[in-house]
Every structure is written in C-alpha cells, then in structure tokens.
Amino acid sequence: MLGKYPVDPPVVLAPMAGITNVAYRRLCAEQGGGIYTCEMVMTRALIERNPKTTRMIQFHESERPRSLQLYGVDPVTVRKAVEMVVDEDLADHIDMNFGCSVPKVTRKGGGSALPYKRRLFGQIVAAAVEAAAPSGIPVTVKMRTGIDDDHLTFIDAGLAAQDAGATWVALHARTGAQRYSGEADWEAIARLKDALSVPVLGNGDIWEADDALRMVDQTGCDGVVVGRGCLGRPWLFADLEAAFRRRSGGRSDSHGADLEAGAIGADDRVMPSLREVAHIMRRHARLLVDWYTDAGDPVPEGRSLRPEKRRNITAEEHGCADFRKHIAWYLKGFSIGGEQRKALAMVSSLNELDDRLDALDLDQQFPREVLGKPRGRTNSPAKVHLPEGWLDDPEDDTVPAGADVEHSGG
C-alpha cells in the first residue's frame, strides 16, 4: 500500500526529466497498473511558484495517486514545500530524490551527493515526513548506492530514511559516478532489503518484464522502479502487470487500451507491429498537444531573435516538438530509411505526423532483436562534482551555500 492506494502490480515509473509529464504518464497508465511519478521538481521553485514548475506538477483528473517527486537540500525549504503540497492538495504521494547525478545538482550537494551527509539527509527526510503527516500523504525515498565505490551510503541512508518515517526506499543500484554506465549492482538491493523493515524497491537494468521478476527473485525486493526500459515502449507496463499477475497466480487484467484490435494479448509479451506502434505514437503526440493546450500560455520561439522577429508557437507545434525526442525510441529496430527517420524527427503538426507514419511500411512485425537491450541514455563513468570540502565530515549538517536557490524550475 502507498497510503490508501494499493500498489498492484508493484511497479513504479521512475521520474525522468522531460519525459514523465502528464501526457506520458497517462499513456503508460493506459497500458497497465502501477505508480506513475512526475518529473523531479525543486522545492524552492515550487514554493516560489515558478511557472515552469507549476506546469510540471499538473496532474490529469484520472491520475490517482498523484505522485510528485521533490528535490531539495535545505530541510527548512523542504518542509515548506511539503506543507504547500498538503495545504493546496497538490499530490497524494511525495517521493524524495537523492539519486540524481547531474553536475548542476551534485555540485550543490543534492541528489546522489546528499546521503553522504548523514545528519542532513535524515533531517530532510524527517522534515518531509512530519510536514506530510497531518494529511496522511506517504513520503518515499529514491537514492543510489553512493557517490562512488569509495563512498557507498545506501545502507546508512536506508536506515536513516526508515527511522525518519519513509514509507519505502527505492534503490537505483549504481553509484553517482557510474551515471548510466555498466551494470546495476542488484546485490546491493538484496543487502538493503536485508537491512530494512520497510519495503525496498529495486531499480536498474529492467529492460523487460522478465528482468523485473528476476530482480525480485534474486534480491527479495518488494517491487521495481522502471525508467529507461519504457522509453518508446509504454506497453512495457502491460507486460509488467501480466508478469506479476502470473507470478501471483492470478489473471492479468492489463488495459492495453491503445493497442489496436489484433494486438498480442497482455497474457503474453506485447510485441506490437509497426502499425500498432504508429497508433500509440499518434496517441502520445495528441496527449502532448492536449497538455500544452490546457496549459494555455504561448511559448516564445527564437530567443536569439530581436523581439519583433519572435512569435508564439502554437500548442500543437510545441507538443509535436516535444514528441520528436521519442521518435527514435519508438522506431528502434524497425526497417526505416534515414530520410524517413529524419522527416519524422522534424514534424511540427499532428497531420504531418500522420502523413509521415502512413508512408512507412506499417506491416512490419516487432523487431525481436531489440528485446532486452538498453534504451535511452548510456554513458561513461565520471567523477561526481561536489561542493568544496564535501567529503571532509559526513556528520556536518550545514546546508551548502547557494544550494537552495531557485533557478530552473525542475
């Protein structure tokens, strides 16, 4: 359970910047059950009502629970942000991010850098839990194994999160230095599960539903968090629901709502034809356009141009531009010429998207060779950028100077 909400199947969509907006969450939820979390937002940006943040925390009326991920470095600001969530009924679940490894976050002591500061970490989680308690909103924690192999923090941080009242702890089984390289250390998930009494969720290298079941079997974790594996494959959540239903001996009732008639049933692995993939792509783009339409504010185009040369792009143009980054993921492995891919990556309207998709050989079957392969970001290990002197004293609970300045909205 997550507060009053059952987590069945025990699957969580990982927050991904620029990906897990309202449109993508709805698309995935139409395929199968689980918890679908919005993009990470900064606590300072939230309480300052940054316009970008306000748009990022929008939820569709169909979303329950409304799952919001927050990032903060100052316990005082975190408390104020959670109090705002409670007072204005902005979410039903708060997840705290301690796993982000991008330099602009870690160099200010946030994300995967923060659990090293044990007292500060515990204070932040406790502040969120205490502020959320009057409304019964559950607070969960997502983190990595540590800064690097020489500074592993996940056991101590997991215990601290548990002591502070976190409902569950999710572990991305990589260090911050690994970023998205190499293989996830599932043994770390097993060690954390052995150490904690609250539920532990595992994250890392879940490319297929079989991987999720294997992780549960090998680590004993209580559920899984899925990130890059669902990029260009929202139907993975139908597979996951079916897999966990089979595991529990029940029947699958996965939605599969946007697979056309004739799609492989949810009791088997979903491998849609290109025609069915095109149908989902159209649905995704439409949901993005609807989201930008509902937002209601025009988006300026051409920041480098003189004011008189600028124009406001339409919600349809913005939605289609946002959709372009998903196209390569959807089409991975299908036989499509370079010119056709290039044309699709430049669409600016729903009609143009329809025309480009209709020009493809839509009778192609799903390319089995891409099953089980990494998707999305893959990169090399890198040194984690930290505030000066960050590693000197893990008990120091001083908030880094400038760490909590509202600057980006997300």
Secondary structure, 3 states (H helix, E strand, C coil): CECCECCCCCEEECCCCCCCCHHHHHHHHCCCCCEEECCCEEHHHHHCCCHHHHHHCCCCCCCCCCEEEEECCCHHHHHHHHHHHHHCCCCCEEEEEECCCCHHHHCCCCHHHHHHCHHHHHHHHHHHHHHHHHHCCCEEEEEECECCCCCECHHHHHHHHHHHCCCCEEEECCCCCCCCCCCCCHHHHHHHHHHCCCCEEEECCCCCHHHHHHHHHHHCCCEEEECHHHCCCCCHHHHHHHHHHHHHCCCCCCCCCCCCCCCCCCCCCCCCCHHHHHHHHHHHHHHHHHHHHHHCCCEEECCCCCHHHCEEECHHHHHHHHHHHHHHHHCCCCCCCHHHHHHHCCCCCHHHHHHHHHCCCCCCCCCHHHCCCCCCCCCCCCCCCCCCCCCCCCCCCCCCCCCCCCCCCC
